[in-house]
């Protein structure tokens, strides 16, 4: 009887200690080029050009800091984790993404979408962090 208890205990311990794989939602048709980076104090500033091809999307994700974006060309459809569209941004528009809000960016148009993005993040943070698909069906 001790052996099954030991096996169950070991399995539970492993489940609690080992990192789990989140059901990340990778992007499709997205490329990015870092144009400039600088760290000042405890803040990383990264300026990046992001291109999303027609039909492409970022995948569900969030950021540890604030993003400031300019739509250079194309149109971005921006959805939150409750599946609502919180913005449709065409060329010349600017928008902000607040920290820790799960979202996805999609290019539903027929031309490439080009964004110029300033990431203002805590020092050492990744540019974005994957989030599970909330089940919106797109």
VMD Tcl script that draws the C-alpha trace (Angstrom):
set ca {
  {0.00 0.00 0.00}
  {2.92 2.34 0.60}
  {4.17 2.14 -2.98}
  {0.95 3.54 -4.61}
  {0.85 6.35 -2.03}
  {4.49 7.18 -2.75}
  {3.81 7.24 -6.51}
  {0.78 9.51 -6.11}
  {2.70 11.80 -3.75}
  {5.62 12.02 -6.18}
  {3.27 12.79 -9.09}
  {1.52 15.54 -7.15}
  {4.83 17.03 -6.07}
  {6.07 17.02 -9.66}
  {2.87 18.69 -10.86}
  {3.29 21.45 -8.29}
  {7.01 22.00 -8.81}
  {7.59 21.48 -12.53}
  {6.59 24.27 -14.88}
  {3.40 23.60 -16.74}
  {2.91 24.25 -20.40}
  {0.35 26.94 -20.97}
  {-1.87 26.60 -23.98}
  {-0.07 29.45 -25.69}
  {-1.49 30.80 -28.91}
  {1.38 31.59 -31.26}
  {0.99 34.31 -33.81}
  {0.87 33.85 -37.56}
  {2.25 36.12 -40.27}
  {3.95 38.45 -37.78}
  {7.50 39.79 -37.99}
  {9.24 42.41 -35.90}
  {12.42 44.42 -36.16}
  {13.92 46.21 -33.17}
  {14.96 49.70 -34.26}
  {16.26 51.00 -30.92}
  {16.65 49.88 -27.29}
  {17.67 51.70 -24.13}
  {17.48 50.98 -20.42}
  {17.11 53.89 -18.04}
  {17.03 52.99 -14.37}
  {14.55 50.15 -13.91}
  {12.80 50.65 -17.26}
  {13.51 49.15 -20.69}
  {12.48 51.19 -23.74}
  {12.26 49.29 -27.02}
  {11.20 50.81 -30.32}
  {10.11 48.14 -32.79}
  {8.45 47.92 -36.17}
  {5.90 45.10 -36.33}
  {4.42 43.82 -39.58}
  {1.33 41.60 -39.69}
  {0.49 40.07 -43.06}
  {-3.13 39.94 -44.32}
  {-4.98 37.31 -42.28}
  {-2.19 37.32 -39.68}
  {-2.49 37.75 -35.92}
  {-0.29 38.19 -32.87}
  {-1.65 35.34 -30.78}
  {-3.16 35.99 -27.36}
  {-0.67 37.77 -25.13}
  {-0.08 40.55 -22.62}
  {2.70 42.96 -21.71}
  {4.28 43.73 -18.34}
  {4.32 47.46 -19.13}
  {2.67 50.04 -21.35}
  {2.87 50.09 -25.15}
  {2.44 53.12 -27.38}
  {1.70 52.28 -31.01}
  {1.35 54.12 -34.30}
  {-0.32 52.48 -37.32}
  {2.03 53.25 -40.21}
  {-0.09 51.37 -42.76}
  {-2.98 48.92 -42.88}
  {-5.65 48.36 -40.23}
  {-5.38 46.66 -36.84}
  {-8.36 44.94 -35.23}
  {-7.69 44.69 -31.48}
  {-9.65 42.23 -29.30}
  {-9.67 41.79 -25.54}
  {-9.91 38.44 -23.70}
  {-13.70 38.85 -23.34}
  {-13.74 38.64 -27.19}
  {-14.88 42.24 -27.59}
  {-13.31 44.51 -30.20}
  {-11.85 47.38 -28.22}
  {-10.44 49.15 -31.26}
  {-10.04 49.20 -35.02}
  {-7.06 51.38 -35.89}
  {-6.26 52.52 -39.43}
  {-3.21 54.23 -40.86}
  {-2.22 57.36 -38.95}
  {-3.95 56.29 -35.72}
  {-2.22 55.89 -32.36}
  {-3.26 53.73 -29.44}
  {-2.00 52.54 -26.06}
  {-1.99 49.08 -24.51}
  {-2.10 48.99 -20.73}
  {-0.05 46.45 -18.73}
  {-1.28 42.91 -18.02}
  {-4.40 43.02 -20.23}
  {-4.74 39.90 -22.40}
  {-5.44 40.75 -26.04}
  {-4.84 39.81 -29.67}
  {-4.06 41.97 -32.68}
  {-5.37 40.87 -36.09}
  {-4.99 42.05 -39.65}
  {-8.36 41.40 -41.30}
  {-7.44 43.55 -44.30}
  {-5.91 42.71 -47.68}
  {-2.68 44.72 -47.22}
  {0.16 44.29 -44.73}
  {-0.30 46.07 -41.40}
  {2.76 47.96 -40.17}
  {2.96 49.25 -36.60}
  {5.64 51.33 -34.92}
  {5.60 50.39 -31.26}
  {7.33 51.81 -28.18}
  {7.46 49.23 -25.37}
  {7.94 50.74 -21.90}
  {8.60 47.73 -19.68}
  {10.14 46.86 -16.34}
  {13.86 46.13 -16.81}
  {14.43 42.59 -18.08}
  {10.80 41.92 -19.05}
  {10.04 40.14 -22.33}
  {8.36 42.23 -25.03}
  {5.21 40.12 -24.59}
  {4.04 37.07 -22.71}
  {1.86 34.32 -24.15}
  {-1.66 33.85 -22.82}
  {-4.12 31.00 -23.33}
  {-6.81 31.31 -25.98}
  {-9.99 32.51 -24.19}
  {-12.14 30.67 -26.73}
  {-13.29 33.51 -28.98}
  {-13.22 31.31 -32.08}
  {-10.88 33.34 -34.27}
}
mol new
graphics top color blue
foreach p $ca { graphics top sphere $p radius 0.5 }
foreach p [lrange $ca 0 end-1] q [lrange $ca 1 end] { graphics top cylinder $p $q radius 0.2 }
display resetview
